[in-house]
């Protein structure tokens, strides 16, 4: 283990150290962050495939003390090196997807165009490959006894991670912070679309007991019907509903207590940054007005811990890249607090 007596918390971040300027190797770290630079199926603004690099850079500016997570970082955080092959594959398929989306947006038939049929097949196969890669990476880390956090990339990225988690932990629930339901079936013909992640998780992971969604404010009739007919396997707290209950006098604590009671004993946190108010994430891929304050979400995570429930993993996705580093700074600080709270939950 690194000798932390030689580590000066008040000094400028050492560029030779890992994320947050911490002096840990992967073997030493209790929690490992897997970066997944993938954004093939994004349907509005691109950029999140580069978020991991920007967040890593901005992480060196984060003060490493967290009053909620205390000294969890002393058990070690480490971010794996970005896989350039995954990024290059994402860049290539993203161009294919842009052409495909433009083609179908004009009402053209896919079946009548051999080039578009070939592109669609290639995109779906590429996304399937990415899912398997994520599964393999996460399974390896979980088998070593590591706690794991996934850093996207778009929201299609964590499906393989959830599959690896169910092999280790059995049944669990997903707590999704998001402006969108992500319950569309093969959105825009892309089987593993970022807008289909939770549909695919429900279909492909039978041990996913319950999906609790918070902050949703942009969704389709198809998704509404799926929620209503899920026999409470999916429970969605729409942003409008949350705010109206607060307008009527309910406190956030009261709502949080109710949300936590809906969760099973083991919880996976899927955190799409667009679940927050847009002032935190102006360059996220599909922004929607409304959303949470960041402290509301961290308060919720603390209450999950206090309830005795186990946080088995998390993802942080859809962080955009703009002309300034604002999104990346918010992403780095959000990641920092998630890592500390994860360690605290397992201490």
DRENDRENMI-812062 format. One record per residue: x, y, z of N, C-alpha, C in turn. Coordinates in steps of 0.1 Angstrom, whole numbers, padded with zeros to 4 digits, always signed. Atoms other than C-alpha are relative to their C-alpha. Example, Ala and Ser with C-alpha at 12.3 -4.5 7.8 and 13.67 -1.06 7.14 Angstrom:
BEGIN
+0009-0012+0000+0123-0045+0078+0009+0012+0000 -0009-0011+0000+0137-0011+0071-0008+0011+0008 
% end
This chain:
BEGIN
+0008-0012+0000+0000+0000+0000+0009+0012+0000 -0008-0012+0001+0012+0035-0008+0002+0006+0014 -0002-0006-0012+0028+0053+0021-0006+0014+0000 +0007-0013+0001+0004+0082+0026+0006+0011+0008 -0007-0010-0008+0027+0099+0051+0008+0009-0009 -0008-0007+0010+0046+0110+0020-0009+0008-0010 +0009-0006+0009+0015+0123+0003-0005+0013+0006 +0004-0013-0004+0008+0161+0007-0013+0003-0006 +0013-0003+0005-0029+0167+0004-0001+0015-0005 +0001-0015+0003-0023+0205+0001+0009+0004-0011 -0009-0003+0011+0002+0203-0027-0007-0001-0013 +0006+0001+0014-0006+0207-0064+0000-0015-0004 +0001+0014+0004-0018+0174-0079+0012-0005-0009 -0012+0006+0007+0011+0153-0091-0005-0007-0013 +0005+0005+0013+0006+0146-0128+0004-0015-0002 -0004+0014+0001+0024+0112-0123-0009-0009+0008 +0009+0008-0008-0003+0101-0099-0013-0003-0008 +0012+0004+0007-0037+0087-0109-0011+0010+0003 +0011-0009-0001-0072+0102-0107+0000+0007+0013 +0001-0008-0011-0077+0130-0082+0014+0003+0006 -0013-0002-0005-0039+0131-0079+0004-0010+0011 -0003+0010-0011-0039+0100-0056+0011-0010-0004 -0012+0008+0003-0008+0078-0054-0002-0015+0002 +0003+0014-0002-0024+0044-0057+0001-0007-0014 +0000+0008+0012-0019+0016-0082-0014-0007+0000 +0012+0008+0001-0048-0006-0094-0001-0010+0011 -0001+0010-0010-0037-0034-0071-0003+0005+0014 +0002-0006-0013-0037-0011-0041-0013+0006+0002 +0013-0007-0001-0070+0006-0048-0011-0009+0004 +0012+0008-0003-0102-0006-0032-0010+0002-0010 +0010-0003+0010-0123+0011-0058+0007+0004-0013 -0006-0003+0013-0115+0011-0095-0011+0005-0009 +0009-0007+0010-0131+0034-0121+0003-0005-0014 -0002+0005+0013-0136+0019-0155-0006+0011-0010 +0004-0010+0010-0137+0046-0183-0005-0007-0012 +0005+0006+0013-0159+0038-0213-0003+0011-0010 +0002-0011+0009-0155+0063-0241-0008-0003-0012 +0009+0005+0010-0185+0054-0261-0013+0009-0001 +0012-0008+0002-0213+0075-0277-0006-0002-0014 +0004+0004+0014-0223+0057-0309-0015+0005-0003 +0014-0002+0003-0261+0061-0305-0006+0013+0005 +0006-0012-0005-0265+0095-0290-0009+0007-0010 +0010-0005+0010-0295+0112-0306-0001+0015-0001 +0000-0015+0001-0288+0149-0301+0014+0005-0001 -0013-0006+0001-0255+0164-0291+0011-0011+0005 -0011+0009-0004-0222+0144-0290+0010+0006+0009 -0011-0005-0008-0191+0148-0269+0003-0008+0012 -0002+0007-0013-0196+0125-0239+0011-0011-0001 -0011+0009+0002-0170+0100-0254+0013+0005+0005 -0012-0006-0004-0144+0125-0245+0000+0004+0015 +0002-0004-0013-0157+0131-0210+0010-0006+0010 -0009+0006-0010-0135+0106-0192+0014+0007+0000 -0013-0007+0001-0103+0124-0204-0001+0013+0007 +0002-0014-0005-0116+0158-0194-0002-0001+0016 +0002+0001-0014-0128+0146-0160+0013-0004+0007 -0013+0004-0006-0095+0129-0153+0009+0012+0002 -0008-0012-0001-0077+0162-0160-0005+0009+0011 +0006-0009-0010-0101+0182-0138+0000-0006+0014 +0000+0006-0013-0100+0157-0110+0012+0004+0008 -0012-0004-0007-0065+0170-0101-0002+0013+0008 +0004-0012-0007-0082+0202-0089-0009-0002+0011 +0010+0003-0011-0106+0185-0065+0008-0001+0013 -0005+0001-0014-0098+0191-0028-0004-0014+0006 +0003+0014-0004-0096+0156-0014-0004-0001+0015 +0006+0003-0013-0117+0159+0017-0015+0001-0002 +0015+0001+0002-0154+0149+0018-0006-0002+0014 +0006+0000-0014-0173+0156+0050-0010-0012+0001 +0009+0012+0000-0198+0128+0040+0008-0013+0000 -0007+0012+0002-0173+0102+0029+0012-0001+0008 -0011-0001-0009-0147+0112+0054+0013-0004-0007 -0013+0003+0006-0114+0095+0045+0000-0013-0008 +0002+0012+0009-0127+0068+0021+0011-0001-0010 -0010+0000+0010-0101+0079-0004+0013-0007+0004 -0013+0006-0005-0073+0066+0018+0000-0016-0002 +0000+0014+0004-0085+0031+0009+0003-0002-0015 -0005+0001+0014-0076+0039-0027-0010+0001-0011 +0008-0001+0012-0093+0051-0059+0010-0001-0012 -0009+0001+0012-0078+0043-0093-0009-0001-0012 +0007+0001+0012-0090+0049-0128+0009-0007-0011 -0007+0007+0011-0080+0025-0156+0003+0009-0012 -0003-0008+0012-0063+0039-0187-0011-0002-0010 +0010+0000+0011-0087+0048-0215+0004-0010-0011 -0003+0009+0011-0089+0021-0241-0003+0007-0013 +0001-0008+0013-0082+0039-0274-0007-0008-0011 +0007+0008+0010-0095+0010-0294-0016+0002+0001 +0015-0002-0003-0130+0015-0278-0003+0014-0005 +0003-0013+0005-0128+0052-0285+0000+0001-0015 -0001+0000+0015-0117+0047-0321-0012-0007-0006 +0012+0007+0005-0146+0022-0326-0012+0009+0001 +0011-0009-0002-0170+0047-0311+0000+0011-0010 -0001-0011+0010-0158+0075-0334-0004-0004-0014 +0003+0005+0013-0161+0054-0365-0015-0003-0001 +0015+0004+0001-0196+0040-0357-0009+0012+0003 +0008-0012-0002-0208+0074-0345-0002+0007-0014 +0002-0006+0013-0202+0088-0380-0011-0008-0008 +0010+0008+0007-0222+0058-0394-0014+0003+0006 +0013-0002-0006-0250+0064-0369-0006+0014-0004 +0005-0013+0004-0252+0101-0378-0006+0000-0014 +0005+0002+0014-0257+0092-0415-0013-0008+0001 +0012+0008-0001-0283+0066-0405-0011+0008+0006 +0010-0009-0007-0302+0090-0382-0006+0010-0010 +0005-0010+0010-0303+0116-0409-0008-0006-0011 +0007+0008+0010-0315+0090-0434-0015-0003+0004 +0013+0004-0005-0344+0077-0413-0009+0012+0004 +0008-0012-0004-0354+0113-0402-0007+0006-0012 +0007-0004+0012-0365+0119-0438-0011-0009-0004 +0011+0009+0003-0389+0090-0437+0004-0011-0009 -0004+0010+0010-0368+0067-0459+0000-0014+0006 +0000+0014-0004-0371+0030-0457+0014-0006+0001 -0013+0006-0003-0341+0012-0442+0002-0013-0009 -0001+0012+0008-0349-0021-0460+0003+0002-0014 -0003-0003+0014-0346-0005-0494+0014+0005-0003 -0013-0006+0002-0311+0008-0489+0010-0010+0006 -0010+0009-0004-0283-0018-0487+0010+0006+0009 -0010-0006-0008-0258+0006-0473-0005+0003+0014 +0005-0002-0013-0281+0016-0445-0002-0013+0008 +0002+0013-0007-0289-0020-0437+0014-0005+0005 -0014+0004-0005-0251-0027-0435+0004+0009+0012 -0003-0009-0011-0246+0004-0413-0007-0004+0013 +0007+0003-0012-0273-0006-0389+0005-0013+0006 -0005+0012-0005-0260-0041-0386+0014+0002+0007 -0013-0003-0005-0225-0028-0380-0001+0007+0014 +0002-0007-0013-0237-0004-0353-0005-0009+0011 +0005+0009-0010-0257-0030-0335+0010-0010+0005 -0011+0010-0004-0228-0055-0336+0011+0007+0008 -0010-0007-0007-0204-0028-0324-0004+0003+0015 +0005-0002-0014-0226-0020-0294+0000-0013+0008 -0001+0012-0007-0229-0056-0286+0014-0004+0005 -0014+0001-0004-0191-0058-0286+0004+0008+0012 -0003-0008-0011-0189-0029-0263-0006-0005+0013 +0006+0006-0012-0213-0045-0239+0008-0012+0006 -0008+0012-0004-0192-0077-0238+0013+0005+0006 -0013-0006-0005-0160-0056-0233-0002+0005+0014 +0003-0006-0014-0176-0038-0203-0002-0012+0010 +0003+0011-0008-0188-0071-0189+0013-0007+0004 -0013+0007-0003-0153-0087-0192+0009+0008+0010 -0008-0009-0009-0136-0057-0176-0005+0000+0014 +0006-0001-0014-0160-0054-0147+0001-0014+0007 -0001+0014-0006-0161-0092-0141+0014-0002+0006 -0014+0001-0005-0123-0092-0138+0002+0008+0013 -0002-0008-0012-0123-0064-0113-0008-0005+0012 +0008+0005-0010-0152-0078-0093+0005-0013+0006 -0006+0012-0004-0135-0112-0092+0012+0002+0009 -0011-0003-0009-0105-0095-0076-0004+0007+0013 +0005-0006-0012-0127-0081-0049-0001+0015+0000 +0000-0015+0001-0127-0045-0062-0014+0005+0000 +0012-0007+0002-0155-0021-0058+0002+0008-0014 -0001-0005+0014-0163-0007-0093-0010+0011-0002 +0008-0011+0005-0176+0026-0107+0003+0001-0015 -0002-0002+0014-0182+0031-0144-0002+0014-0004 +0000-0013+0005-0175+0064-0161-0002+0001-0015 +0003-0001+0014-0192+0071-0194+0006+0013-0006 +0008+0008+0009-0196+0077-0222-0015+0003+0002 +0014-0002+0000-0233+0077-0230-0006-0011+0009 +0006+0009-0010-0259+0058-0210-0002-0014-0005 +0001+0014+0004-0258+0027-0231+0011-0009+0006 -0013+0007-0004-0224+0018-0215-0001-0010+0012 -0001+0009-0012-0233+0001-0181-0007-0013-0001 +0008+0013+0000-0254-0029-0193+0009-0012+0003 -0009+0011-0003-0224-0053-0192+0004+0000+0014 -0003-0001-0014-0215-0040-0158-0011-0005+0009 +0012+0005-0008-0250-0047-0144+0000-0016-0001 +0000+0015+0002-0247-0083-0159+0011-0006+0009 -0011+0005-0009-0214-0088-0141-0004+0001+0015 +0004-0001-0014-0228-0075-0109-0010-0010+0005 +0009+0010-0004-0257-0099-0109+0006-0014+0002 -0007+0012-0002-0233-0128-0112+0007+0000+0014 -0007-0001-0013-0215-0116-0080-0010+0001+0011 +0009-0003-0012-0244-0103-0059-0014-0006-0001 +0013+0005+0001-0275-0120-0072-0010+0011-0004 +0010-0010+0003-0307-0099-0073+0003+0013+0006 -0002-0014-0005-0306-0061-0069-0010+0009-0006 +0009-0011+0006-0325-0029-0077+0009+0010-0006 -0007-0011+0006-0315+0000-0099-0007+0013+0004 +0005-0014-0003-0319+0036-0087+0006+0008-0011 -0004-0007+0012-0318+0057-0119-0003+0015+0002 +0002-0015+0000-0313+0095-0117+0001+0004-0015 +0001-0002+0015-0323+0107-0152-0011+0010-0003 +0011-0007+0006-0343+0132-0172-0009-0008-0009 +0007+0009+0010-0354+0103-0194-0002-0014+0006 +0003+0014-0005-0369+0069-0188+0010-0010-0005 -0009+0009+0006-0345+0052-0212-0007-0014-0001 +0007+0013+0001-0372+0025-0217-0005-0003-0014 +0004+0002+0014-0375+0027-0255+0006-0013-0005 -0005+0013+0006-0372-0006-0274+0007+0003-0013 -0008-0002+0012-0344-0003-0300-0003+0013-0006 +0003-0013+0005-0347+0034-0303+0008+0004-0013 -0006-0003+0013-0340+0046-0339+0006-0012-0006 -0005+0013+0005-0334+0009-0347+0012-0005+0006 -0012+0004-0007-0304+0008-0324-0004-0009+0012 +0005+0009-0010-0309-0023-0302+0006+0005+0014 -0007-0005-0012-0284-0009-0276+0002+0015+0001 +0000-0014-0001-0293+0027-0278+0001+0005+0014 +0000-0007-0013-0286+0051-0249-0014+0002+0005 +0013-0002-0004-0323+0056-0248-0008-0013+0003 +0006+0014-0002-0329+0018-0244+0007-0007+0012 -0008+0007-0010-0305+0010-0215-0009-0007+0010 +0008+0007-0011-0332+0003-0189-0010-0010-0005 +0008+0010+0006-0355-0015-0213+0009-0013-0001 -0008+0012+0002-0326-0038-0221+0004-0007+0013 -0003+0005-0013-0316-0042-0185-0012-0008+0006 +0012+0008-0004-0352-0053-0176-0002-0012-0008 +0002+0012+0008-0353-0077-0205+0011-0010+0002 -0012+0009+0001-0318-0092-0202+0005-0004+0014 -0005+0003-0013-0313-0093-0164-0012-0003+0009 +0012+0004-0008-0341-0113-0147+0001+0003+0015 -0002-0003-0014-0325-0107-0113-0001+0015+0004 +0002-0014-0003-0331-0070-0116-0014+0001+0006 +0013+0000-0007-0359-0068-0090-0009+0012-0003 +0008-0013+0001-0369-0032-0093+0008+0011-0006 -0006-0012+0006-0361-0001-0112-0008+0012+0006 +0005-0012-0006-0367+0032-0093+0006+0011-0008 -0004-0011+0008-0365+0062-0116-0003+0014+0006 +0002-0013-0006-0361+0098-0103+0003+0011-0009 -0003-0012+0007-0364+0131-0120-0004+0000-0015 +0003+0002+0014-0378+0119-0153-0010+0012-0005 +0008-0011+0005-0393+0148-0174-0001+0001-0015 +0001+0001+0014-0391+0137-0210-0001-0014-0004 +0002+0015+0002-0406+0104-0221-0011-0001-0010 +0010+0003+0010-0428+0088-0247-0012-0008+0006 +0012+0007-0004-0463+0072-0245+0004-0015+0002 -0005+0014-0001-0446+0038-0251+0006-0002+0014 -0006+0002-0013-0425+0043-0220-0010+0002+0012 +0010-0002-0011-0454+0056-0199-0008-0013+0002 +0008+0012-0001-0474+0025-0208+0009-0012+0006 -0008+0011-0006-0444+0002-0199+0001+0002+0015 -0001-0003-0015-0441+0019-0164-0014-0004+0006 +0013+0003-0006-0479+0016-0158-0003-0015+0000 +0003+0014+0002-0480-0020-0169+0011-0010+0006 -0012+0008-0005-0448-0032-0151-0003-0008+0013 +0003+0006-0013-0466-0045-0120+0009+0004+0011 -0008-0007-0010-0445-0021-0099+0015-0005-0001 -0014+0003+0002-0412-0036-0112+0007+0013-0003 -0005-0014+0003-0407+0000-0125-0008+0010+0007 +0007-0011-0008-0416+0029-0102+0007+0013-0004 -0006-0012+0005-0410+0063-0117-0005+0012+0007 +0003-0013-0007-0409+0096-0097+0003+0011-0010 -0002-0010+0010-0415+0121-0124+0004+0014+0006 -0004-0013-0005-0399+0155-0119-0012+0009+0004 +0012-0008-0003-0433+0172-0121-0007-0004+0012 +0006+0006-0012-0447+0149-0095+0008+0004+0013 -0008-0004-0012-0418+0155-0071-0002+0014+0004 +0001-0014-0003-0420+0192-0074-0014+0004+0005 +0014-0004-0004-0458+0194-0071-0002-0005+0015 +0001+0005-0014-0456+0173-0039+0008+0010+0010 -0007-0010-0008-0430+0198-0026-0007+0013+0001 +0008-0012+0000-0452+0227-0036-0011-0001+0010 +0011+0003-0010-0479+0211-0014+0005-0001+0014 -0006+0000-0014-0455+0211+0016+0008-0012+0004 -0008+0012-0003-0438+0177+0015+0015+0004+0000 -0015-0003+0000-0401+0179+0024+0007-0011-0008 -0008+0009+0008-0374+0163+0004+0004-0013+0009 -0003+0011-0009-0366+0141+0035-0011-0010-0001 +0011+0009+0001-0401+0127+0034-0001-0008-0013 +0000+0007+0012-0399+0119-0002+0012-0010-0001 -0012+0010+0000-0364+0103+0002-0003-0012+0008 +0004+0012-0008-0377+0081+0030-0009-0009-0007 +0010+0008+0008-0405+0069+0007+0008-0007-0011 -0008+0006+0011-0380+0063-0022+0008-0011+0005 -0009+0010-0006-0356+0044+0000-0007-0013+0004 +0008+0012-0004-0383+0021+0013-0004-0008-0012 +0004+0008+0012-0391+0011-0023+0012-0008-0005 -0012+0006+0006-0355-0001-0029+0002-0014+0007 -0004+0012-0006-0344-0037-0023+0013+0001+0008 -0012-0001-0008-0314-0045-0001+0013+0003-0007 -0012-0003+0008-0288-0043-0028-0004+0010-0012 +0004-0011+0009-0288-0012-0050+0012+0004-0009 -0010-0005+0010-0270-0002-0082-0005+0014-0003 +0003-0014+0003-0269+0036-0088+0004+0003-0015 -0003-0004+0014-0272+0047-0125-0003+0015-0001 +0001-0014-0002-0265+0084-0125+0003+0007-0014 -0001-0008+0012-0272+0102-0158+0001+0015+0005 -0002-0014-0005-0259+0138-0152-0011+0009-0004 +0011-0009+0004-0289+0152-0171-0012-0001+0010 +0010+0000-0011-0310+0142-0140+0001+0013+0008 -0002-0013-0007-0295+0174-0125-0005+0012-0008 +0004-0012+0006-0306+0209-0132+0011+0004-0011 -0009-0002+0011-0290+0220-0165+0012+0010+0004 -0011-0008-0003-0269+0246-0148+0013-0007+0004 -0011+0009-0003-0247+0217-0137+0006-0006-0012 -0005+0008+0012-0244+0201-0171-0005+0006-0013 +0006-0007+0012-0251+0226-0199+0003-0007-0013 -0003+0007+0012-0234+0204-0225-0003-0015+0000 +0004+0014+0001-0250+0171-0217-0007-0003-0013 +0004+0003+0013-0262+0153-0247-0015+0003-0003 +0014-0002+0003-0300+0156-0243-0006+0008+0012 +0004-0008-0012-0307+0185-0218-0015+0002+0000 +0014-0003-0002-0342+0191-0204-0001+0009+0012 +0002-0009-0012-0353+0219-0181-0006-0007+0012 +0004+0007-0012-0359+0210-0145+0011-0008+0006 -0011+0008-0005-0340+0185-0125+0003+0003+0014 -0004-0001-0014-0323+0181-0091+0011+0010+0002 -0013-0006-0005-0298+0201-0071+0009-0012+0003 -0009+0011-0003-0267+0180-0066-0001-0005+0014 +0000+0004-0015-0270+0180-0028-0013-0008+0003 +0012+0008-0002-0305+0165-0031+0003-0015-0003 -0004+0014+0003-0290+0134-0047+0010-0006+0010 -0009+0005-0010-0261+0131-0023-0007-0003+0014 +0008+0002-0012-0286+0134+0006-0007-0013-0001 +0006+0013+0002-0305+0105-0009+0009-0012+0001 -0010+0011-0001-0274+0084-0012+0004-0003+0014 -0003+0002-0014-0265+0090+0024-0011-0007+0007 +0011+0007-0006-0300+0079+0034-0001-0015-0004 -0001+0014+0004-0296+0047+0014+0010-0007+0009 -0010+0006-0009-0265+0040+0034-0005-0002+0015 +0005+0001-0013-0282+0048+0067-0011-0010+0002 +0011+0010-0001-0310+0024+0059+0005-0014+0001 -0006+0014-0001-0285-0005+0059+0000-0007-0014 +0000+0006+0014-0289-0011+0021+0015+0001-0005 -0013+0001+0006-0258-0020+0001+0001+0006-0014 -0002-0006+0013-0246+0001-0028+0011-0009-0007 -0009+0010+0006-0230-0026-0051+0007+0005-0012 -0007-0006+0011-0219-0003-0079-0007+0013-0005 +0006-0012+0005-0225+0029-0098+0006+0003-0014 -0005-0006+0012-0222+0046-0132-0003+0015+0001 +0001-0015+0002-0218+0083-0140+0001+0002-0015 +0000+0000+0014-0227+0090-0176-0006+0013-0006 +0006-0011+0008-0237+0116-0203+0006+0014+0004 -0006-0013-0003-0213+0143-0191+0006+0006-0013 -0004-0006+0012-0207+0167-0220+0013+0007+0000 -0013-0007+0001-0176+0185-0232-0003+0013-0007 +0002-0013+0006-0179+0222-0239+0012+0008-0001 -0011-0009+0001-0157+0252-0245+0007+0002+0013 -0006-0002-0013-0151+0256-0208+0000-0014+0006 -0001+0013-0007-0144+0228-0183-0011-0001+0011 +0010+0000-0010-0175+0235-0163-0006-0014+0002 +0006+0014-0001-0192+0201-0171+0009-0010+0006 -0010+0010-0004-0160+0182-0165+0003+0002+0015 -0002-0003-0015-0154+0200-0131-0012-0006+0008 +0011+0006-0007-0189+0191-0120+0000-0015+0000 -0001+0014+0001-0184+0156-0133+0011-0006+0010 -0011+0005-0008-0151+0152-0114-0004+0001+0015 +0004-0002-0014-0166+0165-0081-0011-0010+0003 +0010+0010-0002-0196+0143-0085+0006-0014+0001 -0007+0013+0000-0174+0113-0092+0007-0002+0013 -0007+0001-0013-0153+0121-0061-0009-0004+0011 +0009+0003-0011-0183+0121-0038-0006-0014-0001 +0006+0013+0001-0198+0090-0053+0010-0011+0005 -0010+0010-0004-0165+0071-0048+0001+0000+0016 -0001-0001-0015-0162+0083-0011-0012-0007+0006 +0013+0005-0006-0199+0074-0004+0000-0015-0002 -0001+0015+0002-0193+0039-0020+0009-0006+0010 -0010+0006-0010-0163+0032+0002-0007+0000+0014 +0007-0001-0013-0183+0045+0033-0010-0011+0001 +0010+0010+0000-0211+0021+0024+0005-0014+0002 -0006+0013-0001-0187-0008+0024+0010-0001+0012 -0009+0000-0011-0168+0001+0056-0007-0005+0012 
% end
